[in-house]
Structure formats: C-alpha cells, structure tokens
Amino acid sequence: MTNCASSNISKDKAGFEDLIIAGQDVFIEDQTFNGDIDFTQFEKNLISEGIYQVRIVSSITFQNCTFNGKVIAYKKNSDNVTVLTFFQSNLSFIDCEFNDEVSFRASSVLGRVDFTKAAFSKTTSFEECTFFQNAYFRGSTYHGELRFQNAVFMQKANFLNAEFDVTASFQHVIFHAETQFSSARFMGYADFGSLSCHGNFYANNAEFADRAVFNNSFFGRQTELNNINFNYCEIKNCRFFGRTRIAETSVAGHLFFDNSFFLLDGPDTTAIDMERISLEGVIINNTD
C-alpha cells in the first residue's frame, strides 16, 4: 500500500489522482481537500446506451480528513449521459468530515466499506449502491438529507450509534445479512418502507423523535426493536418470520402494527398506553 502520509508522493488532490491513475492503493490521513474529489473523471467504459462506468482498482482509505468540496462518484449531465463508479477494492473514509454534498449513488463496492464516525453536513446519497462486503457506518452523523433508497447490502450493515438530524431514506433497501441500527438517533423523518431483511435486524435502544415508517417490509430472521423511543411510527403490512422482540417501548404519539403478520412472537405492548397503539388486523401465529 502506498502511504501518502509517509512517502514522497504529494499529499494534495493531484497526488491522490496520480495514485488512482497508476492503480496504486491510497492511504491519506490528516489532510484537508478544498476542491472536489471526483471519481467520475477517470477513464470510462460504456456499459449500456448513455451509461458509462469508471473502474477504480485502488483500495481507497482516507482517515481523519476534511473535504470542503463535493465528493462525486455519480454524475448525470444535461444530455442524460450517466457516469457510475465501480470500486474493485475497499472504500474507507474513517473519522472524516464532509462539508459539501456527497454522492456515491449507484456505486458498486467489491471490498469492505467503512465510514465509521464520518460526519456529513449536506445531502448525502448512497441510493442504488451495492455493497458486496461488510459496510460500517458506526457513529456516523448526518446533518443533511440522507438517501439509501434501493441499496443492496450483501454482508453486514452496521449503523450502530449513528445520528440522523433530518430525513433519512432507506426505502426498498435489501439487507442480506445482519443489520445493526441499535442506539441510533433519528431526529427527522425516518423512512424504512418496503425493506427486505434476510438476516437478523437490530434496532434496540434507538430513538425516533419524528415520524418513522416501516410499512410493507419483510423480516426473515430475528428482529429486535426493544427499548425504543417512538414518537409516531407505522409498522403496517409487515411480515415477521423469525423471532421477534418488541418490548419496553415508549410511544409519545401513536404506533401502528395494522395488518402485520408475526410467525412466532408478537409485540409486547404491556408497557404502552393502549390508546396510543393500533393492532387492527394483526396475526400472531404462535406455532410454539
């Protein structure tokens, strides 16, 4: 691995671009980038009509860096020509600060993804991304809108202790392995509609201060939503086929489970004021 912090290669944006072009691994720490970081500028391959793809073979690691410009891995111009980015190795921005828009929309990452303790100030998009290895967003913070719609996680997805100040969109996300949202804080609208969760799903000790929606979702294995603070939440038309633990939950406004199906365990509502909860059409199979 080429280490920009200890080598003679320039630590600035030009040095980063030279490493990408040369196909060398990138490790940069404690640097500030004032211009845009644009992955779509490199050599492109036509993959279908109007759609090009950039292939980044380098392993990308930034640690404790600040990005004052945009970070771009997706671009669509006025002629409807779209450029996507395919990362063939790891993609890591650990303890990094993003002060402008970030877009990894429709990117594919073959290696590990790590945005642990990253801070995003403006709109951030990972929508339509495919993550082939474990993806870590632990302790990350989002002060602008976050978009993960239609993303696919092939391995673990970890958002432990993440904080979302405004809208967080996870509609139609597919989680194939363990998913961790425990102790996350959603201060704005949280949309988890139409999820497909094929591994264990955990959101214990999370807080949803605004509106949260999980409607029309599928949970195939163990699901834990214990000790959550809800304001207003809809979990309608959902299917729970694994062990389900929903207990010690507080509701400031209203909580809906209408028309949801629980194969093994239903929600424990004993600690909730029944005027704040709706169980219309709920089916609890209880085969045990």
N, C-alpha and C positions, 0 to 999 in steps of 0.2 A: 504494500500500500504506500502511495506517495503521500507524505505528510507535509502539508503546506506550512504548518507551524514551525517546522524544524529544518526544512530544506531551503535551497537557494531559489526555488521557484517563487515567482511573485505571488503575494497573498491577496492581491486585488482581484476584481472581476475578470480582468484579462487572463490572469493566471488560472482561474477556475475554468474558463472557456478553453484554454490551451490543454488542460488535463482531459476535458471531455473529448475534444477532437482527437487527442492522442490515444484515447481509450484507457487512460490510467485511472486508478482509483483516487477518489478525492476525500481528503480529511482536512477540514478547515475549522479552526476554533478561535474564539475571542476576536472576531473581525466584524466590522460594520460595512454593509454594502448600501450605497446611496442610490445606485441605479437599479434598473430592473434586472432580475435574473430570469432569462427567457430560454427555456429548454426547447422551444419550438424553432429556434433559429438554426439548429444544426441540420445536417443532411437528412433529407426526407425521402421516404419511399411511398409511391402511390399504392394504396391498398384497395381502393374502390373509387368509383367516379366521384370526384370532388373531395375525397378524403385522403389525406397523407398522414404518415406516421414517422416520427423520429424515434430511433432506437438508441438508447443510452446504455452502453455496455459497462460503463464505470460504476463502481459502488460509490454512492453519494453519502457523505456524512458531514454535517455541519453541527458544531457544538458551541453553545453559548455565543451565537452570532445574532446580529441585528440586521434586519432587512427593511430599509426605509423606502425602497421601491417595490414594485409588484413582483410576485413570483408567478411565472406563467408556464404552464405545461399543456395548455389548451388554447387554441386560437381559431376564430372563425371570422373571415373578412367579408367585405361588402359583396363579393362575388360568390358567397356561400361556399368558399373553399375552407375546409376544416383541417386543422393540424392537431393530431393527438400525440401523446408521448408514451413510449413503451420502455420501462426501466427494467433491464435484464438482471439487475443485481439489487443490493439493498438501497433503501431510501430513508435517510435519517436526518431529522432536524431537532436535536435534543437541546432543551433549555434555550430555544431560540425565540426571538421576538420579531413579529411581523407587523409593520406599521402601515401597510397598504394592502390592497386586495391580493388574495392568493387563489389560484385556480389550478387544481390537478384534475379537473373534470375529464372523465373518460380515459384516464390513465390506467395502465396495467403495470403492476409491480410484481416481478417474479420472486424477489428477495424479501427480506424482513423489512417492515415499515416501523419507524419509531419517531413519534412526535411527543415524547414524554416531556411534560412541563413546558410545552410550546405555548406562546401567548399570541393570539390573533386579534388585531384591533379592528379590522374591517371585514367585509364579506369574504367568506372562505368557502370554496367548493371542492368537494370530493365526489360529487354526484357521478354516477355511472362508472365509478372506479372498480377495478377488480384487484383484490389483494390475495396473492397466492400463498403467502406465508403469514405468520403471526403479525398482527398490526397493533401497535401500542400507542394510545393517546392518553396515558395516565397523567393525571394532574394538569392536563391542558386547559386553557381558558380561552373563551370566545366572547369578544366584546361586540362583534358584528354578527350578521346573519350567517348561519352555518347550514350547508347543503350536503347531504349524503344520499339523496334520493337514488334508488335503483343501483346502489353499490352492492358488491358481492364480496363477502369475506370467506375465503376457503378454509382458513385456520382461525385461531383465536382472535377475538376482537376485545380490546381492553380499554375501557373509558373510566377506570376507577378514579374517583375523586376529581373528575372533570367538572368544569363550571361553564354554564351557558347563560349569558346575560340576556340575550334576545332570542329570536326564533331559531330553533334547531329542528331541521327536517331530516327524518330518517324513513320516509315513506318507501315501501316496496323494497327495503333492504333485505338481502338474503344472508343469513348467518349460518354457515355450515358446521361450525364448531362452537366451543364455549364462548359466551358473550357476557361481558362484565361491565355493568353500569352502577355498581354499588357505591354509595356515598357521593354520587354525582348530584349537582345542584342545577336545576333548570329554573331560571328566574323569568324566562319568557315562554312563549308558546312552544310546546314540545309535540311534534307530530311523528308518531311511530306507527301510523296506519299501514295495514297490509304487510306487516313483517312476515318473514318465513324464517323461523328459528329451528334448526335441526340439531343443535347442541343445547347444553344447559344454558339457561338465561337467568342472570342475577341482577337485581336492582335494589338490594337491601339497603336500608338507611338513606335512600335517595330523597330528594326534596323537589317537588313540582309546585312552584309558587304561583304559576299562572294556569293556563289550560293545557291538559295533556290528553292525547288521543292515541289509543292502541287498537282501534276498530279493525275488524276483518283480518286479524292476524292469526298465525299458526305457530304453536309452541309444541314441538315434538318430543321434548325430553323434560328434565326437571326445570321448574320455573319458581323462582323465589322473589317475592315482592313484599318482604317483611319490613315492618317499622318504617314505612314510607309516610311522608307528609304530603298529602294531596290537597290542592285547592279545588279544582274541578277536573274530573277525569272520566273519560269514556273508554270502557273495555268491552265494547259491544261486538256481537257476532264473531267472537274468537273461539278457537279450538285449542284445548289443552290436553295433550295426550300423555304427558308424563306426570310425575309427582308435582303437585302444585302447592306452594306455601305462600299464602297471603294472610298475614296476621299482624296484630299490633299496629294497625294502620290508622292514621288520623285523617279526617276529612273536614276541611273548613267549609267547602261548598257542597258539591254533590259528586257521587261516584256511581257509575252505571256499569253493570255487568249484563245488560239485557241480551238475551238470545245467545249467550255463550255456552259452550259445552265443555264439561270437565270429565275426563275419563276416570280419574282416580280420586282426586281431592278437590273439593270446592273451597271458596274463600272463607276464612274465619271472620265473620262480621260482628262478633260479640262485643268488640270494643268501639263499634261505630254506632252513632245515633241512627236508628232505622229510618228516620225521616230524611237522612242525607244519602241513602243508598237505594239503588233500584236493582232488583233481581228478576225482573219480568222475563219469562221465557227461559230462564237458566235451567240447564240439565246437568245433573251430577250423577254419573253412572254408578260410582262406588261399587266396583266389582269385587272388592275385598270382602 
